Structure formats: C-alpha cells, structure tokens
Amino acid sequence: MRALRIELRRSAALWTGLLILLISLAYFYLLQGPWSWGTDAWTAEWTALAMWQRFTLHLTWPFALAAGAWQGRRNRRATMDELLSTMPKQALTRAAPPTLAMCVGVTGAYLAFFVLGAVQVFVNSSYMDISWVPVTLVGILSLNAAVLVGMGIGRLLPSLLTAPILGVLGILAMAFGIVGGPETEGSVLQGMVSHQYTLLVPAFGDQPDIFTQLSTRVNLLQGLWFLALATTGFGLLALISTKARLLALLPAVAALAIVYPLLPSSSVDTFTLNSSAAALQCEDRLCITKMHEHRRAEIEGPFREALTQLTKLPDAPTTVEEAPVRLIHMSSLPQRPGVVYFHFDDPAFHRNSKRAVLAGSQPMRCGDLERAAMSQAKRVVVASWFDGELAPTVLTNMSYPNGEAIAKRVWDDLHALPADQQPARVAELRASAQEC
C-alpha cells in the first residue's frame, strides 16, 4: 500500500485520471450534440449515461493508451534499467505498483464522471434498471486495458515518439470503429470495416433508441477481449525475456480468434429490446412507457382535453400512446385504429402538446419536399380547426417553402364546406397527413 501511495504521487497516474475526467466533461458541457437534449441525453436516464460515457472513449481511450506508453518508458527515461535488473525483487513485483497506480487513476476518473452524471439522472428520472452496469464495467475494463497495453509498448519501445504515435493510432482505430462500419450512414468511411470490428473498440457512436440495451452476448465478449488485452499489456510490461514477451501476446491473439467470429455481424443482434423500460403503463386512456411514467402529470391534462375534442370526428381515436422508438422511426409503427402516437422528442409536442395529439402522428423522412410541405400544412389545419382559428406557428415553425400559404389554402377549402361536413373532412385530412 505504501508503494502504491508513492506511485500515485510520483507517477502520471493522477494527472492521467484528471485529464481524462476533464476531457469527458469538456466534451459534454462545451459541445452541443445528441447527448445534450431529448430523451436520450446523457443525463436523462441510466443506460443513456452509460452509453454516452462509452462514446467519450473515442477520445479518452487513445489518451490513456498514450499516457500508459509515457509511463512505461519511465525507467528507460531515468536510465534505471540496469540498476533495477540487479535488484532481488522480481520484475512482476516491481511492475505491480506503477501498474496499479495508473489503473486506479483511470478507473477513478471514469467513476467520477459517472457519479456526476448519475446525480443528474437521479433528479431527472425515476426509472431504474441494471442494464447500465455491464456497459459501465466494460468501459472501465477497456480504459485499464488501454493503459496496460500502452505501458507494455512503452516499455518495449521507450522512444519519445512512442506515446504520440500510439495516441494517433488509437484515435484512428476509434474513428473507424464509430463511423467506418457498414451501417454508418452519411460517413465517407462507411463500410471500410466490419461490424465485428466496431465492437472490438470500446466507443459506441449511439444506441438505436433508449428502449434498447446492449445484448449480454456483446457485453461478455467485449469484456473477454479487453481482459485479454489488459493481460497482454501487463505481460509486455513485466516480463523480461524475449520468449516470455512473445508468450504475453497469446491472451490477446487467442481472445481475438475466439471473440471476433462470435460478435454479431449487424446491429440487429448487437442490441436487444429493454422490455421493462418499454412496457406501457396505461391509465385513463393515456399509455406511457415505464421509463417515462414520472412525466405523466405534465401531459395528462392536455392529452385528455385533446381526446375529448377529437370525439367531434367520426371514428375518433380513444387512446394516446407513447411511441417506444426513436422519433425518426415513428412512421414505421403500425397505424392502429383508435390510437394516437406521441413522442417526447417531437418538436410539435414541445410547442403545444395538446395540438400535437389533435394533429396526429408526424411522418418522418419525407423524400418529396412538396408532399412534406402538404403533410405539415394538413396537420396545422387539423390542429387549428378544433379552436376555430388558423395558427400555423403554434404547432410548427412552418419550415417548408410556402408552408403558410399552403395551410391557408387548405384552411379556406375546409371552411368552404358546410359545418356538418367539416368533421369528416378533418378526419380525412388528419389520416392523409400521416402519409408522406
């Protein structure tokens, strides 16, 4: 324990941990991205916190690798190799304190960031499960593996260039893992590596939605892979003879041969449905997922009022149900008679939740600009009809060209009909607006 305290004071362990923590905090607090807002923000719920923290590893993992290499060349830098080789202590014993100190530093940084996020998640959400635990544990293990591999390589190649070169290689490896897979849309690196490779790196770009979780199979295989990497790294650091160092490569090589073929070849098998989080809790015609049950009080008033107003239409919907998918995938949900889907990330929901329900589900990813503008205009007209006044910007910012003009034309055509025919026409507009 005394040797560990000395190493913590004299080695790069605490500085490495501090910088890893600062990098993670700066990334999330100074940069805006999908981690900053919505239901899958990094402080919104537990699994999102764990997955977004894994995302930060695309920066902190290469840094840990480089820091380990810098620490690994310490003895050569201090010209102590020959002196230490004459000591009665075995090499394994000498390697333990600095290794443990570096691992304590990076583990402490990872946990400190998680605790900071966990405090905010605890405030923002009442839902709790344990799907985040293996994701976090594997993240910690991967960061320790980076440090140990770096120390081992730094011990073998004690050059000033070793640490920066490893850092650059680590960044490239993370980049290919995040945006180089076959399912990465819009990336110039798409398809350059296999899906299995993307799971060999610890950083995740994003999860399909907050109602999914990493499969047990992926967690176990990633854990095995990073444990083998850590073992190899420590062997390269602690073992002296060339033969012993070659044998130290065996854990990583064997794990790669075992893990790679067993990893899923697509995201379909990488993530599984978190059935507990997605379970619907229904009460008085309003169904909300268990994950968001704590938000019922803020929406039940406007939603019930909307359902009451919808009774003016023929075959009116009777239930409002949260869509347990990402917002962009809402159009893929089966259209069920009597059900209105809503999403907490829908911009229309944030503008006016009651009108969002009156207008009906919003189609996503309309390929045709003209049809998208017409769909938006129809939804505005439907939501406005119940209050008797056209209000285009209450539901949407009318982002399409001539959007307000189209809505005005549809509104005039609707009110040109006799009053007793308007409810049927509104129902038609509402149904057709959901198609794009």
N, C-alpha and C positions, 0 to 999 in steps of 0.2 A: 504493500500500500504506500509506503514511503517513496519507493521508486516511481510509482505512478504519479504521486503529487509533484515530484521533481520534474518528471517529463511534462506534466501539464503546464508547469511554469516555464520551462526552458524550450520546449519543442513548439512546433507550429500548430499544435492541436487546437488550442483555444482560439487562436486567430482564424484558423480554418473554419471552425464552427461558427464564429461570429460573422465572418464574411458570407458564409452560406445562408445564414439567417437573414442578413441584410439584403442579399441578392433576391431572396424569395419575397421579402416584404416590399422591396422597391418595385419589383415586377408587378405585384398585385395592387399596390397603392398608387403608383405613379403612372402606370399604363392602363389604358382602357381596353377592354376586350370582353368576350362572352363570359368571363369569370366575374365580371363587375356587376351584372344585373340579371334580373329574371329569376325564375325558379331554380335554375341550376348554377347560380352564383356560388362562389367558393365559401360564402358564409351563410348559405341558405339551408343546407341540410348536410348530414354527416357523410354520405357517400360522395357527394359533390366536393366536399372539402378534401377527402382523401384522394379523389381522382385529380383534382386540380393541383394538389400538392405534388402528386406524381408528375404532373405536367411540368412543374418547375425544375424537375430533374434534367430537362434538356439543357439547362444552364449549370445547375449545381453539381450534377454528376461529372461532367468534364472538369469542373473546377476542383472537385475532390480528387479526381484522378491526377491532375497536375500537382496539387498540394501534396499528395502522397509521394509522388516522384521527387519533389523537392525535399521532403523529409527523408526519403530513402537514401539520398546521396549525402546525408549529413556527415557520416563517419568519413567518407572519402573527402568531403569538403574540408573537414578538420584534420585530415591526414592521420587518422587514428586507426586505420585498418590493421596495420602491422602490430600496433600496440595491443589492440583488442584480441588479436589472434593468439597472443601469448597468455591471455588470462585463463584461469582454470574453469570459469563459467562456460557452459555450453552455448553455442550460437543461438539455440532456441530460447534459452533463458534470457540472453541479452536482448533478443528481439521482442520479447513479450511486453516490457513496459512502454516503449515508444509506440508499438502497435496498438496496445490497449488505450493509450492516451489519445491517439488520433481517432480511434473508433468512438471513444467517449465524446470527443469534440463534435464529430459529425452527427452522432446519434442525439446528443443534447440539442443541437441546432434544429434537427428535424422535428423533435418532440416539442421544442419551444414554439416553433411555428404552428404546429398542430394545436397546441393548447390555446394559442392566441385565437386561432380560427374557431376552435371548439367553444370558447366562451361566447362568441358571437352567434354561432349556430344554436347554442342552448337558449339564447334570447330570442332568436328568430323562428325557431321551430320546436314543436312539442313531440315530433315523431322521432323515435329512436329504434335502430336495429343494429346488428353487429356486422353487416356486410362491409363496413369500412375497416374493420380490424385487420383482415388479411392483406388488404390493399396497403395499409399503412406499414404493417410489419415487413412486407416485401420491399417497400420503398426504403425503409431503414436498412434492411439487409443489402440492398443494391448499393446504397451510399457507402456502407462499410466495405463492400467488395471493391468499389472504385478506389478507395483509399489504400487497401491492401495490395491491389494489383499495381497501383502507382508506386507504392513503396518498394515492391519487389522489382519492378522495372528500373526504378531509380537506383536501387542497389546494384543491379547488373550493369546499367549504363549511366554512370554518375557524371553525365555531362550537363553543362549549363543549359543546353538546348533540349534535354530530355523532357523536362516539365512542360515548357510551352508547346513542344511538338505533340505530346500526349494530350494536352488540352485541346489543341486544334483537331486532332483525330477524334477525340471524344465528342466535340461539337458536330463534326461531320457525321459520326455514327448516329447521334441523336436526331440530326436533321433528316437523314434517310429513313430513320425509324418512324418519325412523326408524319412526314409529308411524302415519303417515297414509296408507300405501299400501293397495292393495286386498287384499293378502294378510296384513295385520296383524290377527291375531285378538285379540279382547278389548279393543280400543282404541276410545275414543269418537271418535277422528279417522279410523278405518278408512274407506278409500275416498274420502277427501277430495282426494287427489292420485293421479296415475297412477304406475304402476311406473317409467316412464321418469324421472319427477321424482325418485323416491327414489334414482336412480342419478346424478342431477346434483349431489347433495350428497355430500360425501366420507365421511360417517359411515355405518357399517353397523350395524344392530341386532344381527344374528347371522347366522352361516352355517348352512345346513341341517344339516350334521354335519362332523366333522373329516376325512371321506374325500372331501369336495368341495373345489373351488377356484374362484376367480373365473375366468370364461372370458377367453380372450385378447381377444376382441372387446370385452368390457366394460372391461378394463384399457386398451386402446388408445383407446377413445372417451372414457373419463374423463380419460386423460392429455391428449388433444387439447383437451378442454373446459377443463381447468384451465390449460393452457398459454395458451390464448386469453384466459382471464380475467386471467392474470398480465400478458400483453401489453397488454391494455386498461388495467389498473391503472397500469402504468408510463407508458403514453401520457398518461393523465389527469394524472399527477404531473409529467411532464417537459415536455409541450408547453404552449405559452403561448396561442396564438391560439384563438379560439372554433372556427374551422373545423378546425384541427388536432385539437382535443379531440373534436369530433364524429367525425372520421375515426378517432380512437382507439377508438371504440365498435365499429367494424366487426369486429375479430377476435372479440369475444365474441358479437356478433349472428350473424356467419357461422357460428361454431362451434356455436351453439345450433341454428341452422337445419339444420346437417348432422348433428350428433350425436343430437339428440332423436329423429328418426324411426328412426335406426339402432339405438338402445338396445333391449334386449329388453323385451317387454311383460309378462313373468312371470319368476318365479324359476327356472322350469324351464330357461330359456335363459341365465340370469344365471350359474348355477353349473354346473360340469361335474365328472364323477367324476375323482378323482385315482387313476387305475388303479394307479399304483405304490404308493401308500400303502395301498390296499385289497387288494392282491394277497395271497392266502393262502399262508402258509408252513406246510406240513404235515409233521409228524414224529411217528411213533409214535401215530397216532390223534388227535393234537391239532393243530388248524389255527388259526393266529393271523395276523392281518394283519401285513404287513411293518412298518407303523408301530409296532406293539406287540410285535414279535419279542423285544425286550430284556426283556420281562416273562415270558417262557416259564418260566424257572427257578422263579418264585414260585408257579406254578399247576400245573405238570405233575404233581407228586406227588399232590395231592388229586384232580385230574381223572382220572388213571389209576386211582386207587383207586375213584373213583365208577363209572367204566366197568366195572371188574371186578365191583363189586356189582350193577350193572344187568344183568349176564348171568343173574341169577336170574329175570328177567322174560322172557316169550315175545316174540319179535321185538325183542330188546333193541337199543338204539342202540349203534353201534360207534365213532362219531366225535364229538368235541366241537369246535365251530367258532365262532369269534368272529363276531358279527353286525356287518357293516360299515355299520351305520346308527345313527341315534340311538336311545336306549333306548325312547322313546315310540313308535318305528316298528317295534319288533321283531315285533309282531303281523302286520305286513304281509309278513314274509318267508314264502316258500313252505315249507310243512311237508314236509320230505324224510325218508323212512324211514331210520332208522339215524343221524340227525344230531341232536345236541343243540346248540342255540344258547346262547351266553352273552354277557354284556356287562360290561365292566369297571366301568360306572357303576351296575349293578344293586345295590340295597341288599342283596339276599339274597346276592350274591356277596361283598360286604364282610363280612357277618356270618359266613358259612360257605360257602366256595366249593365244597366237596365236596357239601354238601346242596343248593346251588343247581343243580348238574348233576343230582343224583338227582331233584329235584322237576320238572325240565324248564323250558322257557321260560315266562316270566311274561307273561300277557296284559296289555295296556296299554289305558287309557282305557275301562274297562267303564262303560257308561252306566247299568246297573242295579246298584244297591247290593247287593241280595240275591245276585245272581249273582256279583258281585265277591267278596263275603264267602265264598261257597261255593267259588269257584275258589281263593282263598287257603287255605282250610281243607284242600282236597284236596291242595294242594302240600305243606302242612305234614305231613299224614298220610303221603303217599308218601315224603317225605324221612326221616320218623321210622321208618317200617316197617323199613328196612334195618338200623337199630341196635336195634330191638326196644323202644323207649321213646318215647312221645309227648313231644316237646319243642317246643311252639308258638313260643317266642320265639327259638329258635336260628336260624330261617330268616327270620322277620319279626317286626315289633312288634305283629302282630295288630291293625291299626288299625281294622278294621271292627267295628261293634256285634255283640256275642255271637259274635265270631270264635272264641274259645277253646271256647265251648260247642258250636259247630258242628263244630269239629275233633274234639272229644271224642266227639260222636255218630257221625261218620264213622269214627273210630278203633274204636269199640266194634262198629259194624256190620261192619267189616272183620275183626276178630278173632273175630266170631261164626261166621265161615266155617271150614270145615276147613282145615288147614295147606296141603294140596295145591291148594286152590282160591284161596288168597290171592294168589299171584303174578299170576294172570290178572286178578283184581280190581284189584290195584295198577296193572297196566298200563292198565286201563280208566280208573281214577281219574286217572292221570298224563296220559293223552291228553285226557280231558274237561276237566281243569284248565286246559289251554292255550286253551280256548274261553271266550268271555265273552259 
